[in-house]
Amino acid sequence: MLLDTASMYFRAFFGAPEALAPDGTNVNAVRGMVSYIAYLVEQYRPSHLVCCWDDDWRPQWRVDLLPTYKSHRVVVPVEGAPDVEEVPDPLEAQVPIIREVLDAFGIAVVGAPGYEADDVIGTLATGAGQPVDVVTGDRDLFQLVDDGADVRVLYIGKGVSKHERVDEAWVLDKYGVSARQYADFATLRGDPSDGLPGVKGVGDKTAATLLGRFGDIAGIIAAAGDPDSDLAPGPRLKIKDAADYLAVAPTVVAVARDLDLPRGDALALPSAPADPDAVATLTERWGLGSPVERLTTVLAG
């Protein structure tokens, strides 16, 4: 089970009421994250569980290819300084606490310098040699769904407890494209949440139709450049006008699948907290009683 950690703690922060620690710090995202993990472990009993981490939430190599990538999420930029994601202060203060709690439990946290959590997930889901569930609220990760490799997404767009199990049939029914085509579909239609402009004038329906006819972006571009193809003048002009975008966006959208990351026993789900004293200290300091107790019980089960 691969968790898109930031997707989950953002959801916990915005979806749960304020919960104050003894010192008055809001810890709703911490409590929510621990509760989410307990729920998922109880439901699915994974042998391995990884909290995939954004070591770099906006990698420079993606920005170099597409400057608009996540640009709207950047705090007012300072020349020469690294990009800082705009995160509400009460949530930003909780992220280190979440990390401490995960470490105390011995739950694997894996990131990669210069890459996003999506890339960690893509790599660990590829060639895993066992069934993989990817837990995320990010539709971009639908590109990883592969029935043959037993990789599916547990999509938490409607909430963790109301998650949807996304397989190839689900993607096809929802979007009219195969999971293998989903990254190209997202590239064509765009995604404002990631700063992807898409091809102007191409929405979900047109993107699905083009992919259904020509297979992938390379096939669509070839058809646009072939005067003998049966691509209509309207879509042909739109694809040609977006040539510069289409030359780089597929690389930006595709998740990495070949990072050098730990595997095997290092990612095994613990059956008890790795550092019980640290868990007890964190629980008392931050008022995490019931979520921590539940997770401890679920792990032991």
N, C-alpha and C positions, 0 to 999 in steps of 0.2 A: 504494500500500500504506500503510494507516494503522495504526500500532502503538499499542495501549493500553499505554503504556510502564510504568506502575506495575504493571499486571497481570503484565507480563513480568519486571520485576526482582524482584518479590516471589517469583515462581515460581523464578527463578534462585537467590535467596537460600536459600529453604527446600528446594529440590530438589537442590542441589549441595553437596558437602562443602566444608569450610572451605579457602580458598586464601589463603595469607599472602604479602603483599608483603614486600620487603626489610626494612621497618621493623616488621613484625609485624602490620600491619593486614589484617583479613580483606577480600579483594576478590572473593569468589566471585560476588557479584551483578554486579559490573563485568565480569568475565570472561564470565559467563553471558550478559549482555545483548549484548555484542559478538559472541559466538558465535551467539546466536539471529539477530541481524541478518544475519550472514554466511550462515547456513543458509538463511534466507528469501529473501535476494537471489539466492543461487545457484539455489534451486529455482524462483523465479518471475520473476526479471529485471524488476522493476517499473521503469517510466520515472521515477516519482516515489515518494518514501518520506518519511513524516512520523512522527516520534516525538511523539505527542499527549500533552500534559502536563496534570497537575492543578494549575492555578494556584490553584484553591480546591477541595479534595477534598470539602468539605461546605458548599456554598453556603448562605448565610443565608436566601435566598429559599425554598429547599427546606425548611429547618428551620422557617421561619415557617409554612409550610403543614402540615408534618408533623413535630412535634418529635422523634419517635422516629427520624427518618431518620439512620442511621449513628451513633446516640447511643452504642451499645455500643463503638464504636471510639475514642471520645474519651478522651484522658488525663484524669485527675481534673480536672474543669473548674475554672477560676479565674474568678470573677465579673468581667465586663468585658473579659476577655482573649479573643482569638480561639481557636477550637477547634483543638486539636493532635491529629493522628492518632497512635494508639498504634503505634509502629514500633520493632522491636527495635533497640537501639543499634548493633549491628554493621552493620545495613542502613542505618540513618539516616546513618551516616558515609560510606556508599558512594554515596548519591544525588548529592551534588555532584561526585564523581569521574566518575560516569556522564555527567553533564551536560557536564563538561569534555571528555571523550573524544568525545562526539557533536559538540560544537562544533568540536573540532580536525579531525574528519573532514569537517565541513561538512554533516552530516546535519541536515535541518530539524527543529527542535524548536518546536512550536506549542502555546501555551496561550491562555487568555482570562480576564481578570480576572472573578471572580465565577462562574466556570463550571468544570466538571469536564472531564477528558479525553474522557469520553463525549460531551459536547456539542460539543467540537471535532471529534470523529470524525463525529458526526451531521451537522454543517455541511459538512465537507469531502466526505462521501460523497454529499451531496445536490447534484444538478446538476453533478456532476464532469465530465460530458461524455466520460468514458472508463471502462473497467472499474475497479472498486474492490474490493480485498481488505482486510477489517478483521481484524486479528490481535488476539485477546483471549481471556481465560478467563472473561469476564463474559457470562452468558447474556442480560442485559438488552439487549445490542446485537443480538440476533436480530431486534429490531424494525426494523432497518435493511435486512434482507435483501430484495432486490427483483430478481427475475429480469429484469424488463423494463428496469430501469436498469443491469443488470449489476453489482449490488452483492451480494457474498457475504461470509460470515464464515469465517475460518480459526480454528476453535475449538481452543484449546490446553488444554482441560480435562484431557486425558490426557497432555499434554506437547507441546512445540513440534515435535519430530520425529514425533510421532504425531497431529498435528492433524487435525481433521475439516473437510471442505469443506461448509459449511452453505449450502444454497440453500432455495428455498421448499418443495420436496418433502421435504427433510430435516426442516424444522420441522414440517410437517404430519404426517409419519410419526412423529416423536418425541413431539409434544404434542397432536396432534389439532386444532390451530388453524392458521390462516394466519399468515404472518410479519406481515402487517398487524394481526392481532389479538393479537400476542404481548405487547405492552405492557399491554393490558387483561387478558390471561391472568395475567401476573405480578402485576398489581395485585390481582386477585381472590384468587389463591392465597397471596399474600404472599411475602416473601423475608427470612428472619431475618438473612442476611448484610448486608442494607442497612437493617435496622430497619423493614421493611414488615410490619405485622401481618397484612395480608390481611383477608378477610371470614371471621369465625369460623365454622368448620364447612365451609368451602369449600376443597377440595383440587384437585389437578390434574384429576381426572376430572370433578368437578362444574363447575369453571370452564370446561373445554373444552365440556361439554354445553350450558351456558348460552350461551356465545358461539356455538356452532353453531346454537342455536335463535333467538337474539335479536340476533346480529350484533356488538354492542359493549356497553360498559357503559351507555351512554345507553339503548340498547334494553332492557337487563335492568332498569334502574331504572324505565323506563316500564312494563314488564310487571308489576313488583312493585307499582306504584301503580295498576294497572288491575284492578279487581275482576273484570272479564270475561275477563282473560287466562287462559291455561291453565297458568300457573306454579303449581307445587304449593305447598301451605301452608308446608312446611319451608323451601325455598329463598327463598320470598317473605319470610318473617319474617327470615331471615338478611340478605337484601339491605336490608330496611328498617332493621334494627338497625345496619347499617354505613353508614347514609346520610351521616354526617359525614365518615367516612373516604373514602368514594367520591366525595365532593364535591371533595376536594383531591388524593388520591393519583394520579389519572391525570396531573396536571400535573407531579408530582414524578417519576414514572417515565418520562415521555416525554423523550427527549433533544432538546436544542435543535438546530435545523437552519438557523438564520438569523443566526449570528454574523458579525461583520465580521472575516474572516480572510484572510491572504495565500493566493494560489493561483498556478498557473502555474509559471514557471521558478524561483521562490523555493523550490519544493518538489521540484525535480528531484534525482534521485539522483546524487551525485558519482561520477566515474570514478576519482578519486584523492583522497587527503586534502587538505583545504583548507589546512591548516597542518602540513606534514610535520615541522617542527621541534618543534611542540607535541606532535604524536603521539609522536615519538621520546622526548621528555622524560617524558611521561606513562607511556609503555611502560616506561621504565627505572625510574622512581620506584615504580611500582605492580606491576611484574613481570607485564606483560600480553603478553609476547612472542608466544606462539602464537595467541591469539585475534585480536590486532591484525594479525599477519602474514596470517592467513587472510582477514580482512575486506579488507585492502588488496589482496590477490590477487584476491578475488572481485569487488571493485569494478572493477579493471582489466580483468577478463575480459569 
